[in-house]
Each structure stands twice: as structure tokens, then as C-alpha cells.
Amino acid sequence: MKQTTAFAPASIGNLGVGFDILGQTFEGAGDRATVRCIDEPVVRIVAIRGLDNLPMDAASNTAGAALIALCNALDLPFGLEIELDKGIPFGSGMGGSAASCVAALVAANALLENPLHVHALYPFALHGESVASGGRHGDNVGPMLVGGVALTTAERIIPIAVPDAWHSVLVHPHAVLETRRAREALKGAYAIGDFVEQSANLALFLEGCRSGDVELVRAGLRDVLVEPRRAPLIGGFAQVKQAALDHAAMGASISGAGPSVFAWFETRAAAEIAAPAMRAAFAAAGFSSESFVSPVNGPAARVIP
């Protein structure tokens, strides 16, 4: 095979209580990458469709940087060309930079004589993501590689199973919040008590997921560290979150760096009822928006025809 295409779904980074270490994929949006083998031993990007002003220089692009790292590590005797079709808006908090990176890696891996295990692609995905975020954060690329919810560290991806009935809503306002700006908002001192509370919430959330205990998730899905500092950057955030909670959400918070907002629900029916109310709250703040309803156990990146 000389060419293949892969799709990587959008994602929810942080999941509120898991800053830079927890994430979840969801259905309804994503990026495609077409990768082909070339004789010249280089990596180059030949087309990006769907978004303007993204870097064409491979080393400066998340997809290109990931494939450069892959080629160097495996000492491949050939090069790779990449075409990207962007389906995730820029600065949306939906994992757009990570999706391009992961889609390119999954496509390139399918071209190898001996494809790597999906977990072996993780270091290259971290390298690619660092081009956009400034650090090796796995909360978007990790879930995209394995699907669903994942706990990610510097070395490994740990899938976290949740009940199939659980669904999420993600509402994306038509606004841009750049990741680097959102990270600037996190500078400053934090109280040790807040770290203790956040650690307790994370533990409750993870045990709730493991055991399928809705009440533990309700108790734990409360971000006391990051959300209070980023919320002022998102017009209407408090109202959108309250709309989700008013419709029986287990919890709601900022998706990734924002401005998108996510919420978890016990059933798909509950999620579908809540989604219009969350969009209406954004509309009241002056923002049009779109929403996605997905199983919490969302899809993984995959090769497509």
C-alpha cells in the first residue's frame, strides 16, 4: 500500500477534574489525514483543506512533526506526504491540533511493513501535540488513539471503561479561544486546600467511572482549579453549565481550553433534551453554537476507505 487515509475524532480534554491527564473522544466531528509514501526521505504537507492559516511547514504542524518523529525513530528509507482535511474548528477546545496529529500517525502506521501497536504511537503523538500546545499533553491524543475515556501520563495511556448508557453533550459556540491564551489565565498562586479538594474530586470521579456509580461522578466532576480561572474568558459559560445541571447532568465544565462546554448524562435521551437548552444559554449570551451528542465511550481513530 502506498497511500491511506485515517480519521481521528474530536475530543474533550481535561474532563474538568483531570487537567492535562484525562480526556474523552466523541462522535460527530473530526479530522482526516491522507498519507502517501514518496521516494524522497522527507516529510511534507502538500494540502490543508477546511481551515486557513495553518502551517504548511511539516516541523511546525502537529501532523508533520509527529511523522518526522516517527520516520526518525524507525529510520524509514522513504518519505511521507500529508494532506489534511480539517473538520474541527480552530481554537474550539475540541482537540483539533491533536486530531490532525493522530489521524496522520494512524494513516502512516498502516503503510508500514510492520505496523506499530497503537500504544507505541503515543510518544510520537505527544511530540506532535507539543508543537501546538507547548507541552507533551496526552489528554487529547491519548483518547483518540484508544477511544472513549482515557487517563494519560507521560509514558502510558490507560483506557477507562464507563457504562455504555452514559452520554455526553458538547456545545461549541462560534467563538475562538486560543490554547496559549487559555493557559496564560492559569498563571498565579493556588491554595493548597484547592489541590486537596481537586485530588479528592478526581479520585471520586475515577472510582465513579470504574464502578458505574453516578453519584460518585456527580460528587467528583467539579473543577476547582482551572475552571474558575478560565470561565471569565467564555461568554455565557455559567449559564450554559447551569442549563446542563438543570437538566440532570452528572456534571459540566470547559472542554479542553474552551470555549466549548461539555456535560455528562446518564442516558442519550437526557443528553438530547439538554443540548438545546445549553445552546439557548449561549444564544442568550450572544453566541450562536452547535452541539454534539455522543456516547461517553466514543470512537477511536481509524483507517477509512
N, C-alpha and C positions, 0 to 999 in steps of 0.2 A: 504494500500500500504506500502510495506517495503523497496522499492528501487525505485529511479527515477533518470533520467539524464536530465540535463539542459545545454543549450548553451548560452554563452554570447559573443556578437560581439566585435570586436576590436573598438578602439575609437581614436579620435583626441582630446587631452587635450589642454586647454588654448584657442584654436582658435585664436591665435595671440594676440588679444587685451584683452582677459579675463583670465589673469594668475590665475590659481587655481580655477576659478569660472565658466568658460564656457567650454563646450565640445560637442562632436558630435559622434554618432556611425556611422559605415559604414559597408557595405556588403563585404564579401569575405574572412574574416579571423575571428578567434575566438577560445575560449577555451570551452571544455566540462568538466562537473563535474558530476560524478555518486555518489550519496549519499544513504547510506542504514542505517536503524535502527539496533542497536545492544543492547543487554541487559545491558552490562556494561555501566555505566553512564560517559563515556569519549568521547572525540573527537580524532580520529586518522586518519592519512593519510596512506593508505596502498599501493598506487601506484601513480607514476607520470611518464607519458609517453610523449615523444616528446621533452623534454629538460632535460639536465643533471644538476647536482649540485644545484638543488632547495631543500630547507629544507623539510625534512620529518617530523620534529617535528611540531606538529599542531600549537603550540603557536607562532612559528617563521615563519609560512606560512600564506599568506593573506587569503586563503580559510579556513584554520584551525582556525585562530584567529577569523574570522567572525562567524564561527559556535560555537566556545566556548562562544563568547559574546551572541549569540542567545540562546544557551542552558541555560546559567546562568540567563539571563533576564527572560526567560519563565519558569525556574525551571523544565525543562523537566525530566521525570522519566526514560528516556532511553538515550543511547549514539548514536553517528553517526560515520560512517566510510566514508572516501572520496577517490575516485580515480579521478585523474586529467589527462586529455588528452590535452596537450598544442598545440595550433595552432598558437600562436603569438610568434615571436622571442624575445629572451631576449634583453633588452636594446635597443628596436626599436623605442620607442616613440609611440607605438600603444596600450598602456593600458593593457599590458599582465598581470601584477600583479592584476589589478582591475578585469579583465575578469575572472580569476580563482575564485576570491572572490565572485563576483556577481553570477556566474554560480552555485557555491556551495550553496549560500543562496537561490536562486530560486529553486534549487532541494530540499533542506531541507524543505523549506516552503511548498512545495507540499506534504510532508509527514505528516505535522501537521494535527491534527483533525480539527482545526480551522485556516486555513492559514491566515497570516497577509496580509494587504493591501501592495502593492508594496512600497508605500512611508514609511511604517513602517519598512521596511527592511533597509532603508537608514542609520540609525545610526550604524547598525552592519556592513554595507559595509564600512563606514568611518573608523570604528575600524580596520577592516581587511586591508584596504589600507594603514593605518598608519604604519603597520609593514614593508612595502616596502619603502614607501616614507618618513617616519619620521614625517608625519603630517596628519591631518584629512582633506585631499583634496578631494572634491567631483566632480571635473571636468571630471573624467573618470567613476567612479561608478554611478554617478547620471544619465547621459545619457544612460548608459547600462540598468538601471532599467526601464526607461520610454521610451527609443527610441528617435532617432533624436537629435535635438539640445536642450540643457538644460542649464539654469542658476542655479548654485548650491551654497548654503550658508551653514553655519554650521548646520542649522536646517531644510532646505527645498530644494526640487527640483522643479524648475519652467520650465515646457516644453515651448519651443519657436517654434511656427509653422513658416515654411517658404514655399514658393511656391514649389509644387511638381516637377516642371520642373528643379529646381536647382540641380546640381550635383557637386560632389567633386572628386578630384583625390588625392590619397595618393601614394607617391613613397617612397619605403623603400630600401635604399642602404644596401648592405650586409656588414654592419659595426655595431659595438656596441658602444653605448654611455650610460653609467650608469646614472640613475637619480640623484644619490647623487653627482656625478662629475658635472653634468649639473647645479645642484643647487649651487655648490661652485662658479661657474662662476658669480653668481648674487650678490655676496658679494661686498660691497663698497657703496659709496655715490651716490645719484641720485639728479639731479637738480629738483627743484620744478616745473619748466616750463615743464619738461618732464612728470611729473604726470598730469599736467593740460592738456597737449596735449593727453596723453593716455586716460584720462577720457572723453575728447571730442570725441575721436575716438570710444571708447566703446559705448557712447551714440548714435553716428551716426550709428554704426553697428547694435545695438539692434533695433533702430527705422527702419532701412532699412529692417531688418528681419520681424518686425511686419507688416510693410506696403507693403512688397514686392518690395521695391524701390531699384533697382540695383545700382543706382548712389550713394545712401547713403551708401550702403555696400562697394562700391569701395572707397569712401572717408574715411570710418571708419576702414577698415581691414588693418591697418598699425600699427605694434607694434614698439613703440619707446623705450620701457623699457627693455624687455627681449631679443628680437631677436638680437639686436646689440651685446650683451654680449655672447650669445650662438653661434652665426653664425660662429665665428672662430673655433669652435670645430667640425664643419661639413664640410668636404672637398667638394667643389663644390657647396655649398649652394647658393651663389649669382647667379651662372649661372643657377641652377635649378629653382630658383624663377623667374629669368628673362625670362626663357623659358616659364613658365606658363603665365606671364604677356604679353609676345609677342603673346600668343595665346588667348588673350581676357579674361584672368582670372579676376574675380572681385577683387581678392587679393590672396596672398600666404604667407605662413610663416612656422615656425617649428611646427611639430606635437608633442605635449607633450614636453618632454625634448629632443627630437631628437633621432637619426639623420634623421628620416623620415621627408618629406616635404609634405604639403598639399596645395591645391588650390581649390577655388570655381569658378564654371562656371554657366552660365545661362541655359545651356542645356546639355543633355547627349552627344549629338553629339560633342559639343565643347570640353567637357572633354575628350572624346575618342581620339580626334585629338591631344590634348595637352599632353596626357600621354606619348606617345613615345618620344616626344621632351624633356620632363623632364627627362626621363630615359637616353636619349642620353647625356644630360648635366652631369649627374652623371658619365656616362661612360667616358666622356672626362676628368673627374677628377680622373679616375682610379678605379671607383666603379661599379660593376655590381649591378643591382637593379631589383625590381619587382614593379608593380603598380596595384592599385585597383581603379575602377571607381564605385561610389555608389551614390544613391540619398542622398542629404543632410539630408532628413528625413529618416535616417537609421533605422534598426530594433532594437527592444528591446530584452533583454534576455528572453528566453522562455524554457519551458519544451519540450523535444523532446522524440520520441519513443525510 
